[in-house]
Amino acid sequence: MVDGRPLLFETDGAQLFEGALRPCIGELEAALSGLPADGAGLRLHGIRALDPLLARQGCIGAVAASVLGPRARPVRAILFNKTAQTNWSLAWHQDRTICVKARRDAPGFGPWTVKRGLDHVAPPSDLLARMVTLRAHLDDVPATNAPLLIAPGSHAYGRIAEGEVDDVARRCGTGSIRRRSSTHRKRPRDRAAGAFSRWTSPLRIYPMDWSGWEFEAYLLPPRQSARPFRF
């Protein structure tokens, strides 16, 4: 919500799909149940039990396909689990990096980092503009449980210099997302922030980056192809 109204994806860069996970919340929790419970942020790949949920007809994949089209596919996934033992806050920031199968130096891509053994890179802004991030909320997020804060419309500013962050956030205002069994869709360049959780219950959030384009097609000459990265 922002100023008492729902967030709108086209103008605010974020939108809540309340109850979108309700038909499959049990399957999602079961698929993630074998993961370590004490990790603040686990980068996920190779979990086949998630495939039906991420398919175009699945309860998660359908949300991505509604904006990216039938070629939408996940390219990065993380499981955040805030507890009394693993708790943190985030200042206003933009998510600018993507996960790729292997490093391939190219103009406009960089800097490069390696996170949990997976290559990450900041791509050109026009590629980020063709992606969306979905956040699946497995737990309720009241005001005391660190709801995600959004600066609505900040994606329209493109890449924002660190010295201009607070000013842009003030101009855009603040919206928030806080519903269990819901999916929140946002543009990667939207400014976001999160506070420390002050609630005793866990906060599990499953953010996923989605793309509707072939990353390799952006780099390879015409008539060449490569398998897209999948987790």
C-alpha positions in Angstrom: 0.0 0.0 0.0 1.0 3.6 -0.6 -1.1 6.6 0.5 -3.9 4.2 1.3 -4.1 2.7 -2.2 -2.8 -0.6 -3.7 0.6 -0.5 -5.4 0.3 -0.6 -9.2 3.1 -2.4 -11.2 3.0 -0.1 -14.3 3.4 3.2 -12.3 4.8 2.1 -8.9 7.0 -0.7 -10.2 5.5 -3.1 -7.6 2.3 -5.0 -7.0 0.8 -7.4 -4.5 -1.0 -10.6 -5.6 -2.8 -11.3 -2.4 -3.5 -15.0 -1.8 -1.7 -16.1 -5.0 0.2 -18.8 -3.0 -2.8 -20.1 -1.1 -3.4 -23.1 -3.5 0.2 -24.2 -3.3 1.6 -22.9 0.0 1.9 -26.5 1.4 3.8 -27.7 -1.6 6.2 -24.7 -1.4 6.9 -25.2 2.3 7.5 -28.9 1.7 9.9 -28.2 -1.2 11.9 -25.8 1.0 11.7 -27.8 4.3 14.9 -29.7 3.8 17.0 -26.6 3.7 19.1 -25.4 6.7 17.0 -23.3 9.0 19.8 -21.2 10.4 20.9 -19.5 7.1 20.1 -15.9 6.7 20.1 -16.1 2.9 20.4 -19.3 0.9 20.9 -19.2 -2.8 18.8 -22.0 -4.3 19.3 -24.2 -7.4 18.5 -27.8 -8.4 15.3 -28.2 -6.3 13.1 -30.2 -8.7 10.1 -30.1 -6.3 9.8 -26.4 -7.2 9.4 -27.0 -10.9 5.6 -27.4 -10.9 5.1 -24.2 -9.0 7.5 -22.3 -11.2 6.0 -23.6 -14.5 3.9 -21.1 -16.6 0.7 -22.6 -15.2 2.0 -22.8 -11.6 0.9 -20.5 -8.9 4.2 -18.7 -8.9 5.1 -18.9 -12.6 1.7 -17.6 -13.7 2.4 -14.3 -11.9 5.7 -13.9 -13.8 4.1 -14.9 -17.1 1.4 -12.3 -16.6 4.0 -9.5 -17.3 6.8 -11.3 -19.1 4.8 -13.6 -21.3 5.0 -17.3 -22.0 8.8 -17.4 -22.1 9.2 -16.2 -18.5 11.6 -18.4 -16.5 13.3 -18.0 -13.1 17.0 -17.1 -13.2 17.8 -16.7 -9.5 16.2 -17.7 -6.2 17.1 -17.0 -2.6 15.4 -18.1 0.7 15.6 -15.5 3.4 14.7 -16.6 7.0 14.7 -13.9 9.6 14.6 -15.3 13.2 15.7 -14.0 16.6 19.1 -15.6 15.8 19.4 -14.4 12.2 18.2 -10.9 12.0 19.3 -7.9 9.9 18.2 -4.6 8.3 18.8 -3.1 4.9 19.1 0.6 4.0 17.6 1.9 0.7 19.1 0.0 -2.2 18.6 -1.2 -5.8 19.0 -4.9 -6.7 21.2 -4.6 -9.8 22.9 -8.0 -10.1 21.8 -11.2 -11.9 23.0 -14.8 -11.5 24.5 -16.4 -14.6 25.8 -19.9 -15.4 29.4 -18.8 -16.2 31.4 -15.6 -16.4 31.8 -14.2 -19.9 33.3 -10.7 -20.0 31.3 -8.3 -22.2 30.9 -4.5 -22.5 28.4 -3.1 -20.0 28.6 -6.1 -17.7 30.2 -5.6 -14.3 31.3 -5.7 -11.6 31.4 -9.5 -11.2 31.0 -11.3 -7.9 30.7 -14.9 -6.7 28.1 -15.7 -4.1 27.8 -19.2 -2.7 29.7 -20.5 -5.7 27.4 -18.8 -8.3 28.6 -16.1 -10.7 26.8 -12.8 -10.4 27.1 -9.6 -12.5 25.5 -6.2 -12.8 24.1 -6.1 -16.4 23.2 -3.1 -18.5 20.1 -1.2 -17.3 18.1 -2.2 -20.4 18.3 -5.8 -19.5 17.2 -5.2 -15.9 14.2 -3.3 -17.2 13.1 -6.5 -18.9 13.1 -8.5 -15.7 10.9 -8.8 -12.6 11.5 -9.9 -9.1 8.8 -12.0 -7.3 8.8 -12.3 -3.5 6.8 -15.2 -2.1 5.8 -14.5 1.5 5.5 -17.7 3.5 4.7 -15.9 6.8 2.6 -12.9 7.9 4.6 -9.6 7.9 3.0 -7.2 10.3 4.6 -3.8 10.9 6.8 -5.3 13.7 8.1 -8.1 11.4 10.2 -6.1 9.0 7.9 -5.6 5.9 9.6 -4.8 2.7 9.6 -1.1 2.0 9.3 0.2 -1.6 9.9 3.7 -3.0 7.1 3.6 -5.6 8.1 4.7 -9.0 11.8 4.9 -8.2 12.6 2.4 -11.1 11.9 5.2 -13.5 15.1 7.0 -12.3 17.3 4.2 -13.6 20.5 3.6 -11.8 20.6 6.0 -8.8 23.8 7.3 -7.4 24.3 6.5 -3.7 24.4 10.2 -2.8 20.9 10.7 -4.3 19.2 7.7 -2.7 17.6 9.5 0.3 16.4 12.4 -1.9 14.7 10.0 -4.4 13.1 8.0 -1.6 11.7 11.2 -0.1 10.3 12.2 -3.5 8.7 8.8 -4.2 7.3 8.2 -0.7 7.1 4.7 0.8 4.9 1.7 0.3 5.0 -1.8 2.0 4.0 -5.4 1.4 2.9 -7.7 4.3 0.7 -10.7 3.5 1.3 -14.4 4.0 0.5 -16.7 1.1 0.9 -13.7 -1.3 3.3 -12.9 -4.1 4.7 -9.4 -4.6 6.0 -8.5 -8.0 8.4 -5.6 -8.5 11.0 -4.2 -10.9 14.6 -4.9 -9.9 15.5 -1.2 -10.1 12.8 -0.1 -7.6 14.5 1.2 -4.4 13.7 -1.1 -1.4 14.6 -1.3 2.2 14.0 -3.5 5.2 14.2 -3.1 9.0 15.1 -5.5 11.8 12.3 -7.8 12.8 10.9 -7.1 16.2 8.6 -10.1 16.2 9.3 -13.5 17.7 7.8 -15.5 14.8 10.0 -16.4 11.8 9.9 -14.4 8.6 10.5 -16.5 5.5 10.6 -14.8 2.1 11.4 -16.5 -1.2 12.5 -13.8 -3.7 13.1 -14.9 -7.4 14.4 -13.0 -10.4 12.5 -13.8 -13.6 13.4 -13.1 -17.2 11.5 -13.4 -20.5 14.6 -13.0 -22.7 17.6 -15.2 -23.5 20.7 -13.8 -21.7 23.0 -15.6 -24.1 21.2 -14.1 -27.1 22.2 -10.7 -25.8 25.9 -11.7 -26.0 26.1 -14.2 -28.9 26.2 -13.4 -32.6 23.1 -14.2 -34.7 22.2 -17.9 -35.3 24.1 -19.0 -32.2 22.3 -20.3 -29.2 23.1 -21.5 -25.7 21.1 -23.1 -22.9 19.7 -20.5 -20.5 20.8 -20.6 -16.9 18.3 -22.2 -14.6 18.5 -23.0 -10.9 
